[in-house]
């Protein structure tokens, strides 16, 4: 009976604490391997931003912290609402 309880405790400890750590390691390495495989297949370095650096981070864009606006949309003049003259009169006839 003692041997059974001790075996059960050891199995519980392994399943609860050791197995998740081992699985986490293998899953992380598998995901990294697949990411490298697909990024190399599509012509990029592994774990690199897929579309290059963000705009404005290159040289010649001015000092950091300043905002440069390329396009300002023109302001539209507010339209005056056209006066509603009313609709057509429709005779109502009750059908029984």
Secondary structure as UniProt FT lines:
FT   HELIX           2..13
FT   HELIX           14..18
FT   HELIX           19..41
FT   TURN            42..43
FT   TURN            46..47
FT   TURN            50..51
FT   TURN            55..56
FT   TURN            59..60
FT   TURN            64..65
//
